Amino acid sequence: MRPRVKHFDGSASLFETLECLVNSVGHALWLTHFTPARRDHLGFMNLLLKEFCSLDIYCVLVETYPAYIAVVFSLHYADQLRLSQICIARTDPPINDNINRKFPNFNIGTYKFHLKAEDDEFASFPDYSEHEITPDGVTVPFLITVIDVAVQCGSKSNINLVEFMWENASIFAFKMYGGSKRAPWVRHPA
């Protein structure tokens, strides 16, 4: 997939900036009031992303689940019953061959991936596939999207991939708040 016909260039400059700040100010950078408050599948996601980083797979979690665990939204939604969408950059790590060839079952570390082939919704879209991911008996469905990259890069590019998806592919819902239950321009009976 090429969001807005652009390749992801794999820059790691934001990561290097973050690394420099952490080395300079330590834990002062991690503000506790930005810690995600919800726990629904949060441990699952932390371990999955850690596993991907250890294998030098770079990815980003999109749709509304990240906003849900950060208490921006009261619920997360998807067009089907799945947790969210993981975008993985197209490189040489072991996961890409399995995804591109649409293998029905494969493992990445301790995680088992099972391709959902109920209605072949994504059969004609090679960059999209729906998988059930299972660690330790918990199964969570995800849409996996493969993103085209212009250069080879690794997990240090995760932060830039988030920015790239934000600018080129992500659509965000929002909620409007009003100060009154009555609209001032509507005439209400006294």
N, C-alpha and C positions, 0 to 999 in steps of 0.2 A: 504494500500500500504506500502511496505517496500522497500525504496530505497536501492539498493545494498544489499538487504536482511538484513538491519539493522533496529532496533527499534530506535526511538528517545527517549533519556533517560530523557528528561525534565529538564535538568540542568538549573539553573537560575543564574549562576555565572557571566556571562557577564552583565546581568541586574543589579545585585547588585553592580558590579564595576561601571557601568554607574551612578547608583543612588548615590554612594559615591562621584563620581566626580562632579555631579550636586550640591550636598550639600556643597562641598568644594569650587568650583569656580563659581557656579551659571550660569548665562547666558553666561559667557565667553566660555563655552563649545559649544554653538550653534553658529557656524560661519555662518554669513549671506550669504556668497558666495556659500554655499552648499544648500541654499533654493531652492526647485524646482521652475523652471521658467514657465513651462507650466501649464495651468489651466484646460485642458480637463478632466473632471470628477475628478479633484483633491479634490474638496470639498466633493464630493460624497464618495470618498475613505477614506478621513480623518474621516468623520462621521461614516462610516461603521466600520472602524477599532476601533474607539473610543467606539462604541456600543458593539463590540465583547469584547473589554478589560473590559468594565463595567460588562459584563456577565461572565467574567473569561473564555472566549473562546480564545484559542491561535491559531494563524494563521499566515500565511505569504503569501504575494502577489508575484508571480513569473511570468516568461515569460518576455517580453520586455517592459511592461507598466511602471514599476518603472524607467527603464533607459530612457524612453521617457519623463516622466515628469521632470527628472533631466537633460534634454537636452544632454544626451549621444547619443541618437539616434534621427534622424529627424522624424521617424515614429515608431509606434509600430505595430507588426504583430502578427497574430495568424493563425492557419490553417483554422479557420472559422471566421465569423464575431462576435467575442466576445472581450471584453476588455482584459481579462487576466485570470489567473488561481489563485484561492485561495486555499492554502493547509491548512487544519484544522486538528489538532491532534485529534485522536480518544479518547474521554473521555466521561464524563457523562453530559456535558451541553445540553441544550434543542435542539440545532441545530443538533447534531449528530443522534439522533433517527429519526428525520425527513429526514435527508439525507440518512441514512442507509436503511430505509424502502422505500425510494424513494416516499415520499408523494408528490402529485402533487402541493399542495399549503400549505404554512405555513408562519407564521410571526415570526420575531425575532426583538423585540423592535418595531420601526417604519418602519422596512423594510419588504416588502412582497417578498417572494420567490416563483417562479413558475417554476416547472420542465418542461424543454423542452423535448418533447417526439416525435419529428418529425420522426426520422428514427430509434429510439431505438439503436443508435450507442453504448451507454454504458450499454445496458441491461445485458450483460454478464460480466461486470466489476463493481462489487459492490462498489468499492472505488472511482469511477468516476461518476459524473453526471453534466449535463449542466443545469444551472438555469438562469432565468431572475430575477434580483433583482430590486425592484422598491421602491424608497422613493419619496413621493410628486410628482407623475406623471412622473418621469424620469426613464426609464427602461434601464438597462445595462446587457447584457449577460455575464456570467462567467462560466468557468469550475471549479467545486469544487472537490478537491481531498482530501480524508481522509488518514491521515498518522498514521501508527501504532506507539504506544508509549509503552515503557517498564514500566513506572511508571505514577502515577497520578501527574499532575502539572497544573499550571494555566497560566494566561496571562503574568506573569513575565517571562515566558519562550519564549516569542516571539522572542527576539533577538537570542537566541540559536537555535530556529527552523529555522530562516533565515540562520544561519551558517550551520546547518545540511543539509538543502536543497541545499545550495551552494556547499557543499562538496560531496553530494551523489546523487543529482538528476538534478540539473540545468545545462542546456547547454546554453552557451552564444554566441551570434553572435558578430562579430566585423568587423570593417571597416578598410581597409588598406589605408594609404595615401602615395602618392609618391610626389617627388619634381619636377618631370617633366612630361609633357604630352606625351613626346616621350620616348620610352624605349631606353636606350643607346645601347643595343645590336642589335637593329633593324636598318637596313640601310635605310635611308630616302633619297629620291631624293633631290638634291640640289636646 
